[in-house]
Amino acid sequence: MGVAVSLSEMDSAASQDGSGVSVSKPGEAGLKALADYLAADMQACNQVIVDRMQSSVALIPQLAAHLVAAGGKRLRPLLTLASARLCGYNNQDGRMRHVEIAACVEFIHTATLLHDDVVDDSQLRRGLASANAIFGNKASVLVGDFLFARSFQILTADASLDVMAILSAASATLAEGEVMQMTTQNDLTTSVEQYLQVIYGKTAALFAAACESGAVIGDVTPAEREALRVYGANLGMAFQLVDDALDYSADQAVLGKEVGDDFKEGKVTLPVLAAYEAGSEEDRVFWRRVIEECEQQPEDLDAALSLIAQTNAIGITLAKAEDYATLARQALQGFPDNDLKALLLETASYSASRAS
């Protein structure tokens, strides 16, 4: 018999106010309000996640329980639930399709996190030891595979070819984004356009798919479906840009992972590209040594942070994130004004304000 993951464990990983989102960072009040608005749907989604994580193979639910304990905002499934409700889905078919699809989205996301932490040799995830640090790389990869398989079992049961096409395409794009990131790693000739392609693939594609799949089951017009896809894509771009900024501007408690991970791995992100472009030739020699040649000394992270501050690279990155958040908000203009639309607009603002 496996070790069961319970819904009470899922709940205990959420914030004490019951929303699943702690209001510990600027801008999170809007996200908490969205979680509160969709609390019943999210509770049902959490139950599906718990049920589908069970297995007679003991290691699978053990590792799954570790992931549950680590918490997380569950932003992607929230977006699926919100998009479905915004588009008029009210369980009119006698099913809870939006809940099942939201759980599927979360499984895809969690599977990619498990794989990414192995690829990056990350030791922290959401402030706790990563699954690979505790259970090993092999277990993390295989449980990630299990979650991918579970997600497509859910999609098969849903029987919507549209939703299956959206989420299977997003899964392929996620993998492409990670491979593209690997090919641009340690390469300071990477253009901003290439960098943006990477973050669309590794992050924004699933945000877009989460929103679009919710719209599909709401049976809306093609224009409304596209609007929600655009909303999700731009929100995801803003979200990842801020993540990349936080790696050079946050403390470990805020970031939930080791500060400077991207730097240590030689990842080429917008803060680095902006600092490299604006820096002197001496600065560029430094960046080529630490990023391209990966010859890093213990004091080099502090030196990198200083150069990034001098060139306003964080400000440039956050301004780009705000541009995408604005595009996300604009995408919702065609929908009638109501509480849920207002909360989605606030969520777009939150995606770019987390580093404030």
N, C-alpha and C positions, 0 to 999 in steps of 0.2 A: 504493500500500500504506500502511496505517496504522502507527503506532508501537505495537508490542506492549507490553502490560503483562504482566510475568512474575510467577509465583508467588514467585520469590526477592525481587522488589521488595516484594511483600505481606509476606513474612516479615521483611524488613529493617525494615519500618515497625513491626513488633511489638517488644516488649521483648526484651532480649538473653537473658532466661531462656527465651524461646520461648513464653510463655503468651499473648502479645498484650496483656497488662495489666501496666504497670509499677506497682510498689508504692511510689509516691512520695508518696501522701497517706494520711492516717489512714483506716482502714476498708477499704482496697483489698485487703487480704490475702484476705478472703472472696471478692471478685470474681475475684482471681487463682486461687484454689482452684477456683472453678467453671470458669474457662477451662481450667485444667489437666485437670480431670475430663473435659471435653468436647473435649480437644485434637484427637483424630482427626476428630471430626465438624466441628470448626471449620476444620481444615486442608482438608477436603473442601469446605466452604462457601466458603473463600477461593478455591479452585480454580474453583468455579462463578462466583464474582464476577469473577475474572480473565478467564475464558473469555467471559463474557457482556458484558464491557466492550469487547471487540475490535470494530473496525469498519474498513472500508476508507476511511472518511472520517478523515483523519489527525488532525484537531483533537480528535475524540472520545477516542481512547485517550491522546492527549497530556494532555488535561485530566484524564482518569481516572487517569493515572499520578501526577499531582499530588495527587489525592485519596488515593490509596493511600499515597503517601509521608507524608502528614499523619498517618497512623495512626488512632487512635481505639480505643475499648474494644470496639466491636462488641457492645454490651450487648444490643441488640434481637434480633439473630440468635442470640446465646447463649441468650436466654430462649426462643426458639422451639425450639431444639435441646433445652434442658433440659426444657421442658414435654412435648415428644414422648416423650423418654426416661422421664420420670416417669410418663407414662400408658401405658407398656409398648410403645412403638413400637420395634421391633428389626429393621427392614428385612424384615419377614416377607413383604411383598409382592414381594420381590426388587428393590425400588427404593430410592432414597435420598431419599424425599420430604421428610423433615425438613430435609435439607441444601438442597434446591432452594427450599423455602419460606422457609428462613432467609435465603438469598441474596436472595430477592424482598423480604423485609422490609428488608434493608439497602439495597437499591436505592431503595425508597420513601423511606426515611429520608434517604439521600444526596441524592436529587432535591429533597427539601424544604429541605435545608441550602443547596443551590446557589441555589434560588429565594429563600430567606430572606435570604441574604447580599446579594443584589441589592436586595431590598426595603429592607433596613436599611442599605445601603451600607457593609457591614462590610469592614474591611481585613485582619482577622486571623481565622483559623480554626484551632483546635488549636495555637496558637502560631506558625503560619506564615502567610505572605501568603495571603489567601483566593483562590479561583479567579477571582472577578470582578475582583480587584485585578490579577491577572496576565493573564488572557485576555479580560477585558471582560465587561460585563453581558450582551450578546447571546449570546455563546458559553456563558456559565454557564446562562442560561435554557434554551437549546436542548439542551444536554447533559443538563440536568435532565429535560427532556421525553423525551429518549432513554432515560434510566434508568427513568422511569415506564413507557414503552412496553416496555422489556425485562422489567420486573417482571410485566407482564400477559401477555407471551408465556410466561413461566415458569408462571404460573397456568393459562393455557389448556392447556399441556402436561400439567400435573398433573391436570386434568379433575375436580377436586373443586369442586362448586358451593358447598359450605359454606365452604371456604377462600377461594374467589373472592369470595363475598359478604362475608366478614369483612374481607378486606384492601381490597376496593374501597370498602366503607363507611368504613373507617378513613382511606383516602386522601381521601375527600370531607370527613370530619370534620377532618382536618389543615388542609385549605384553609379550611374554615369558621372554625377556630380562629385562623388567621392574619388572616383578614378581621375577625373579632371583635376581635382585638388592635388592629388598625388603627383600628377605630371607637372603642375605649376610650382610645387614645393621647391624651395631653394633656388628659385629662378626669378631674379629681380627684373628681367626683361618682360615679365608678365604685364600685360596692359590692364588698365582699369576695366575695360570691357570684358576681358577674359576672366578677371576676378569676379565680376558681376554674374557671368555665366556660371561660374563655380557655385556661388551662393544661391543662385536660382535653383540649380540642380540639387544641391545638398540639403536645402531648407525650404525655399519658397514653393517648390513644386508640390510638396505635400500639403502646405497651407492652402494652395490653390485647389488641390484635389479635395481636401476636407470640405471646403466651402461649396465647390461645384457639386459634389456628390449629395450634399444636403439639399441643394436646389433641385436636383433631378427628381428626387422622390416627392418634392413639393409640386411637381408637374407645372412648372412655370414656363414662360415664353423663352425662346432661345436667347433673347437679349438679356433677360433677367438672369438666366443661368450664366451667361458670359460675364455679366456685371459682378456676380459673386465670385467667379473664378479670378477676375482681375483684382477684386478686393483682397482675396486671400493671397494672391501672388505678391502684391505690393506690401501687404502687411508682413508676409514672410521675409521679404527683402529687408524691410526696416528692422525686423526682429534680429536677423543675422548680422546686419551692419552694427547694431548696438552690441551684440555679443562680441564681435571682433574688437570693438572699441573697449569694452569692459576688460578684455584680456590685458590691456595696457593701462587701465585706469581704476580698477576696482581692487578691493581687498578680497582675500580668499573667502571670508564669510559671506560676502555679497555675491561673489561669482559662483560659488558652489563647486569650484574646481581649483586646481593650483594656478595662481596668477603667473602669467608668462608662459603658459603651456604652448601657445602658438609660436612664441619666440623661440623656445627651446627646440621645437620641432622644425623650425625653419619655414613655417607657413607664411605665404605671401598674402597678407590681408591689406585692406585699404589704409589703416594707420601706418603700416610699414611703407607702402607705395607712396603715400603722401609725404612722409618724412624723407624718404630717399629722393624723391623728385625735388623737394624744396631745400635739401641739404647742400652743404659745401662738398667739394671733392674729397676733403678729409672725412667728412661724414659718410660719404658714399663708400669710401674704402672700408670704413667700419662695418657698414651694412653688408657689403659683399663678403667680408670675413665671417660675420656671425650668421648670416642667412644662407648665402650660397656655398660657402666652404664649411659651415657648421663648426668653426673653430671658436668656441665660446669659453670665456673665463667667468668665474663666479660673479665678478663685478659688471659684466657686460649687460645684464638685464637693467640695472640701474642706469647705465649709460644710454641704453636704448630708450628708457622711459624719459630721460632728460632730453634727448633729441626729438622725441615725439612731442613733448611739451613745447619745446622751442619752436617747432614748425607748425603748431596748432593742428597736428594730424588728427587728434581726437575730435576737435571742433569740425574739421572737414568731414570726418566720417559721420558724425551725428547730424550734420546738416544734410548729408545725402540720405540718411535714414528718415529725416523729417520730410524730404521730398517724396519719398516712397509712401510715407504715412499719409501725406496729402493726397496722393493719387488713389490710395485705398479709400479714403473718405469720399472723394469725388465719385468713385465707382458706385456708391450707394445712392446717389442723388435721385435716381429714377424710382426708388421705392417709397411708398407712402410713409409719412412721418409717424412713428409710434415708439413705444418704450424700447422695443428690441432693436430697432434701427439706431436709436440714440446710444444704446449700450455698445453696439458694434462700432459706431463712430468713436466712442471713448476708447474702445479696445485698440483701434488703429492708432490713436494718440498715445496710448500706453506703450505700444510697440516701439515707439521712437523716444519715449521719455524715461525709460528704465535706468538710463545712466545719469539722469539729472542730479 
